[in-house]
C-alpha cells in the first residue's frame, strides 16, 4: 500500500507523474506491491461519445513482468486481465500509470466489439453508446465492462480482485 500526500491509499505503487497528452496506442505500465508490473494500452482517447466526454478506454493485460518495458507481442485482447475500462487521466497525473511506449491499435489489438453494462439504462451499450446487439453480447461474454467512468481507485480494486490482492477499499 502506498500513501502519497493526501491521496487515498492504493495497491498501485507511485512511479512518476505524467501530464503529457495521452493518445490512442499509448502503452503504459503500473507497478504492483512486490515490484511486478502490469501493462495497458489506450484504445480510445478523449472519447466524444463514451460515458463522459474526454473519457479514455483502456485495456489492461494479465501478464506480470519484472520489467517496466512491455512485451508488445503479449498486448492482445485475448490476454486481458479485466474487462475494458473507461477512465480519466488521474492515474497518470498522480503517478500510478506511466507511458512506456506506443503501438498501432489495429483490429488484432482490439476486441471485435465492446459491450458495457449501463446501470442507468439497464442495457448493454457499445463504446459509442448504441445498444449492443444479441451477437455483440454473446461475443463479449468474458469482456463486458461497465458503462461509466472508473477512477484509478476502482481500477485498483478490479485488478486487485483479479490477481488475488486484498482490496485497499475494504
Buried (B, 14 or more C-beta within 10 A) or exposed (E): EBEBEEBEEBBBBBBEEBEEEBEBBBBBBBBBBEEBBBBBBBBBBBBEEBBEEEBBBBBBBBBBBEEBEBEBEEBEBEBBBBBBBBBBBEBBEBBBBBBBBBBEBEEEBBBEBBBBBBEEEEBBBBBEBEEBEEEBBEBBEEBBBBBBBBEBBBBBBBBBEBBEBEBBEE
